[in-house]
Amino acid sequence: MSYIWYPPKKLVENSNVKKFMVKHGIKDYKDLIKRSTEDIEWFWDAAIEELNVEWFEKYKKVLDASEVQWAKWFIEGKLNITHNCLDKHAKSWRKNKVVFIWVGENGEEKRYSYWDLYFEVNRFANALKNLGVKKGDTVGLCIPMLPETVISLFAILKIGAIVVPIFSGYSPAAVSTRLKDAMSKILITADGYYRRGKVVRLKEMADEAVKAAENVEKVIICKRMGIEVPLTSGRDIWWHELVAEQPAKCESEKMDSEAPALLLYTSGTTAKPKGTVISQAGTLLQSSKEIHFNLDLREDDVFFWITDIGWMMGPWQIIGVQHLGGTHLIFEGVPDHPKPDRLWSMIEKLGVTALGGSATVFRMLKKYGNEYVKAHDLSSLRMLGNTGETIDPDTWLWLHKIVGGENCPIINLSGGTEIFGCFLLPLPVMPLKPSTLGGPGLGMDIDVFNDEGKPVRGEVGYLVCKKPAPSMTRGFWKEPKRYIETYWSRWPNVWYHGDWASIDEDDFWFLHGRADDVIKVAGKRIGPAEIESILNQHSAVYESACIGVPHEVKGEEVMCLVVLNPDYEPSQELRDELVGEVVKYMGKPFRPRDVSFVGDLPRTRSGKILRRLMRAVILGKELGDISALENPKALEEVAKVTKS
């Protein structure tokens, strides 16, 4: 696969990463990656200076890795995320700078300066303290992307409590599971919000969740819609009434660098989601490191990732951008409503310079046609990003050519909730190939292992990390044994991430899906993404997903589920044509058993296709945890395949 993107000289010379290399006498990005991953203590110490982290008490030692699974960072250091992301900027020349822009689905728009946000965060922090919230307490945050979402996040962190972000589209059962596990006494929610022109009545959902989570003592309700909602006396409190008389001064708590800041739940194959604990220092450093070095945030940029506070990328954007003193954009609703060009219109109007999302979102926007993109001036864009799932070459090229006008690098990210960031992502100063993730993130000593635990090149293997990183989860909430079994039990002192990856002859890294999604045909392993990329290049195909199903001779064979573009109808001729395309590029051993046409594929709100659920439905097995599933009806589509 040949190079598509070559960074212009002006971009390279003005980039944050280039300036860092010059400062430290490093000649090129390959040497920087090598040095940062070989000497992680040097890198993270240097990153703290580069990112202007302010400490209440400076750390005595960068790292104690005597127990690598429980490595401790920045020993005896005291800091606070809110101080670094808000307080210091509100008291500086950035006081009147716009910190974030909020856009409602109905066209509303609000802008907050660093000083505005500082004022509101202090008032809400005092309100939480008056309700009895203390250091180390967990606070549930089940709310869509609203200004109050940002205020809540920093108010909770300011007083030393732990934020538990919960996706507002979850079922009451999924919300209550997380609230009970976290033992949260406070839940912050809203009366409702807009989604695709409809009012989602969030408070009623929250009430049902709290019924099953008896530990919740107070529910704070943000008035977004102004609709009438049921109120429980003694428990429910309106946000605006709670903060009305609160003072606007509140000092940020001095927190140990290892103190928990975020409790992020991520779904697993079992019925119980995993509560990943991210530290104060890890939360602050990983997000801002990636946005500074890899997304190249500048002082006048407007940063916009299509995400939600309930997914890792929501807090990642807010905390990372604000630590760097930047401006970010959050929005209510979806990018293609009320019109298919809503996203492109926001970029043009608000001067967005960095746009990120998932491949699923970009495929959805691509299907509307290029005319919607070309109707808007997107020349403000400097950086494009993808995360959440593997991006196929066809969508990567569309993003590069049509959206970015061949002027923007695509920073393709991959990591996970459990590290609050990325193992793999390109730097903006490196050439790129379609769909590549570039190479290791700075300070992330990763590799690709075979079954014997040996590094491999030019073939698909397991993505691993050989050294600790500050943002790695501090275990699972109340489940230390499960944490060790999940990430540290395959090879001694090596983090097993569960992704399927490869490194090509030019040292470019690619992902091939989850290792538990891998298909093994007659002893030959193949990631589903490779076959899906072939199918997705066909003009009839909007999206596809491939799984392995049992075969008595070959062990497994490939089964493909395909969603067609609106102008195409299912037919045996089209099915045969798609099978032929796979055989043409992959060879006869990987000939699909079948290509089945479905109306939708099961996915999370962040865009990840849930292949394990597809496989479970087709094979008649237990579904396990389905709390992250956004579109349950898609499973009915998959079930039809088994009956046809």
C-alpha positions, -999 to +999 in steps of 0.1 A: +000+000+000+015+033-011+017+066+007-012+091+002-003+119+026+030+138+028+031+165+054+038+200+039+070+216+051+051+245+067+030+221+088+061+202+099+081+233+109+052+249+128+040+217+146+041+212+183+060+179+180+087+195+158+093+222+183+096+196+210+121+176+190+142+207+183+142+215+221+154+180+230+179+176+201+159+148+183+163+147+145+131+130+134+098+115+145+111+079+144+138+088+168+113+106+190+090+076+192+120+053+199+134+074+227+100+080+243+091+043+244+126+031+255+129+057+282+094+063+294+105+081+326+124+107+305+094+112+282+067+117+308+089+140+328+096+161+297+059+159+287+049+175+321+071+205+314+059+207+277+022+205+287+027+231+315+013+209+343+010+229+375+016+210+408+006+219+443+035+197+454+060+185+429+066+147+426+098+132+441+100+104+415+085+098+381+078+061+384+077+031+407+073+000+386+084-025+412+049-041+406+044-033+369+006-042+370+002-017+398+028+008+387+027+042+406+034+075+388+047+109+400+053+097+436+042+122+463+030+146+437-002+167+444-023+183+417-059+188+405-073+184+370-097+213+374-069+236+385-050+228+354-079+228+330-097+258+343-085+277+374-050+287+360-065+298+327-093+318+343-067+337+363-045+343+332-047+363+300-070+336+287-097+348+311-120+361+283-111+334+257-139+311+246-134+278+263-162+259+246-192+265+222-224+245+227-248+240+198-283+226+204-302+206+179-328+233+177-302+259+166-294+273+201-258+284+206-240+293+238-204+303+243-185+302+276-153+320+284-128+305+308-140+330+334-177+322+328-169+285+333-148+292+364-176+311+380-202+283+373-179+255+383-171+271+416-208+276+424-217+240+415-187+226+434-199+244+465-234+231+460-221+195+458-201+200+490-232+213+507-249+180+497-222+161+515-200+151+486-164+146+498-130+135+484-132+100+470-170+099+466-184+089+433-209+111+414-230+098+386-233+120+355-261+108+332-266+137+309-262+146+272-237+171+259-249+203+275-230+233+291-240+218+325-221+186+315-188+205+313-196+224+345-204+191+363-173+174+352-149+201+365-170+207+397-168+171+407-131+169+400-124+203+418-136+189+451-117+156+447-147+134+440-148+108+412-168+113+380-189+084+368-199+094+332-229+073+320-243+074+285-277+091+285-290+067+259-286+037+281-316+018+294-326+023+331-312-011+339-278-003+325-277+031+343-287+015+377-260-012+373-234+014+371-248+036+399-250+006+422-216-007+414-200+028+419-221+034+451-230+069+439-251+089+463-256+117+438-269+115+402-268+145+378-292+144+349-316+166+328-353+169+322-348+159+286-330+167+254-335+167+216-325+138+194-336+137+157-363+162+163-379+143+192-378+151+229-361+124+249-376+124+284-344+117+304-357+124+339-383+095+337-355+071+327-334+084+356-363+078+380-366+042+369-328+037+372-327+052+407-355+028+419-331+000+414-301+019+428-312+026+464-278+041+472-287+073+452-299+099+477-301+130+456-309+136+419-299+170+405-319+180+374-307+204+347-336+222+330-328+218+293-363+214+278-385+232+304-409+203+303-429+191+333-413+161+350-422+141+381-403+152+412-397+131+443-398+153+475-366+153+495-346+137+467-349+157+435-334+191+432-334+215+402-299+226+392-308+263+390-323+263+424-294+245+439-267+269+427-287+301+431-272+312+464-238+295+462-206+316+464-184+318+433-152+310+451-140+274+457-104+262+460-094+231+441-085+202+463-049+190+464-051+155+450-025+127+450-014+120+414-026+084+418-060+094+433-090+082+411-105+109+389-127+090+365-147+057+369-154+047+333-175+016+326-167-004+296-186-034+283-173-069+284-183-103+272-198-111+306-230-096+320-212-071+342-195-040+328-159-033+339-154-002+360-120+012+349-103+036+374-083+064+358-060+085+380-058+123+383-023+125+366-032+098+340-064+116+330-048+149+326-016+138+308-028+112+283-055+133+268-036+166+266-004+147+253-023+133+224-042+165+215-009+186+218+015+163+199-008+142+176-037+166+169-013+196+170-037+219+189-029+256+184-040+287+204-067+297+178-080+262+170-116+250+175-115+213+184-145+191+177-149+154+183-183+138+176-188+120+209-207+119+242-197+124+278-207+088+284-179+076+261-142+080+268-137+105+240-161+130+257-140+136+288-109+131+267-118+161+245-130+184+273-100+177+296-073+175+270-083+207+251-089+227+283-056+217+299-039+232+268-060+264+271-079+257+238-114+260+226-137+230+219-172+224+205-199+202+220-233+196+205-267+181+211-283+156+187-267+139+157-246+152+128-272+146+101-303+162+116-322+183+110-304+182+076-278+159+062-253+188+061-256+198+098-220+188+105-205+206+075-226+237+084-212+238+119-177+235+107-181+264+083-199+287+107-178+281+138-144+277+120-137+242+133-100+233+127-099+197+141-127+173+134-129+137+148-154+109+149-159+073+142-158+055+108-195+046+112-204+083+114-183+091+084-198+063+064-232+075+073-224+111+061-207+097+030-239+080+018-257+113+015-233+123-014-205+147-018-227+177-027-236+183+009-199+185+018-189+207-012-218+231-005-198+244+025-164+261+030-144+236+051-110+254+045-107+260+083-099+223+088-063+214+096-067+180+113-091+150+108-094+121+132-110+087+135-115+064+165-138+038+179-133+012+152-111+004+122-117+027+092-118+011+058-096+025+030-126+037+010-139+058+039-104+070+048-099+082+012-133+099+011-124+117+044-090+127+030-101+139-004-136+152-001-137+165+035-101+175+040-094+185+004-062+165+006-049+191+029-053+174+063-036+145+079-060+118+092-050+110+128-064+075+132-065+066+169-068+033+187-066+026+224-094+021+249-114+033+278-091+013+301-061+036+292-081+068+286-063+073+254-044+056+226-017+030+221-015+038+184-019+071+164+001+090+138+020+122+144+011+150+119+047+152+107+047+117+092+036+104+058+004+083+058-011+053+041-049+047+039-063+033+072-029+033+090-026+042+126+009+053+121+028+040+150+031+039+188+018+068+208+046+088+225+056+070+257+036+039+248+060+009+244+038-014+223+045-044+201+028-071+181+032-107+195+024-141+181+009-170+201+043-177+216+047-141+229+074-132+204+074-100+184+064-104+147+065-081+116+047-085+084+020-107+099-011-103+121-006-107+158-017-095+192-013-059+203+005-056+236+022-030+258+055-038+274+058-009+299+033+009+321+017+042+312+003+069+336-033+065+322-036+027+325-065+018+347-057+014+384-075-018+383-113-025+380-135-009+406-136-034+435-124-062+412-086-063+413-084-100+404-106-095+373-083-067+362-051-089+364-069-118+346-080-095+318-048-076+310-018-092+327-023-129+327-014-139+291+023-131+293+044-120+323+045-083+330+029-075+295-004-058+290-025-078+266-050-054+249-071-078+229-067-061+195-054-078+164-026-057+147+002-058+121+032-038+111+041-036+074+075-034+057+076+004+061+069+001+098+034+014+095+008-001+120-027-014+111-055-028+132-076-058+122-103-057+148-106-074+182-087-106+187-119-123+199-134-113+166-106-129+146-117-156+121-096-188+118-101-206+085-081-239+081-056-226+106-052-192+089-061-162+110-077-131+094-092-100+110-128-092+099-117-057+090-097-070+060-127-087+044-150-058+053-127-033+036-131-053+004-169-054+006-171-017+016-154-006-016-183-020-037-207+008-048-237-012-035-224-016+001-230+010+028-215-011+056-205-047+064-195-069+092-179-104+091-177-131+117-164-167+119-189-195+122-181-232+129-172-255+100-166-292+105-135-293+083-120-258+082-127-250+118-144-218+109-156-201+077-165-165+069-200-152+072-207-117+059-236-094+068-241-064+045-261-032+047-268-019+012-269+017+000-304+030-006-303+027-044-296-011-043-319-041-037-308-075-024-304-101-051-286-134-057-266-117-085-253-091-061-246-117-034-225-137-059-207-106-070-197-097-034-186-133-027-165-131-059-148-098-048-137-115-015-123-145-034-106-122-059-086-103-033-084-129-005-082-162-023-105-193-024-098-205+012-116-173+025-146-177+002-176-166+024-201-192+033-227-166+027-233-129+022-266-119+040-283-086+035-296-068+067-311-034+074-287-025+102-258-039+122-257-039+160-234-011+173-226+011+202-234+048+203-197+055+196-200+035+164-183+002+172-199-028+155-207-055+181-196-086+162-196-108+193-234-101+196-239-110+160-221-143+164-239-151+196-273-145+179-264-166+149-250-195+170-278-193+196-255-184+225-258-161+256-255-124+246-237-113+278-235-076+285-256-056+260-258-023+278-237-006+252-260-016+224-276+014+208-300-003+184-314-035+198-336-040+167-305-047+147-303-080+166-337-089+151-322-083+117-293-106+125-317-133+138-335-133+105-303-145+089-304-177+109-339-184+098-334-178+061 
